[in-house]
């Protein structure tokens, strides 16, 4: 049990470390209304050159290396929507797909994941924190091979109205990160900084559009937003 807890703690910490700031990590965005019955949560993938990131560390109890290859899905404004990552322990064949979803989902139905149009794999939520809920799904080498060849990993959960919401996470770049070396601290910090700058830029653009709309209605020229 202690080992499972330490693995989960590392995975959660690794996922949250990829967010632009602590503030972003502590708020799970409510998905936009779905355009279709099944629901498709709009968002963009976090990161720069390759949004999939591999983070490795040592379990203090077993001294075994744990690696976590993860990718996040964010809203256009930079808020967290969902994430998925493969967690594996050196020397063990068992792998875990750790999925993170917004709070406010129905716990009892659990979640389902699928690669493209392949069969859905069910999973159960293990814990909910103030910012997100976590689910762990045991997977095998065949599933990982499917991720390497696939286009999207689709997470399906149900909101409080028992309507399905889909969170598609692109698998582009997964193979390179999964089979490559772990990301170094400096590179991770650069991704955090670049993501923060992108979020700030989009916030300024949204502010300017709002000012333009307000001034167009009043017939005045729009002043530039304050830095």
Helices and strands as residue ranges (DSSP letters): H 2-17, H 22-25, E 44-45, E 53-58, E 65-74, E 80-89, E 95-101, E 111-115, E 121-128, E 133-139, H 141-149, E 152-158, E 164-170, H 174-179, H 185-218
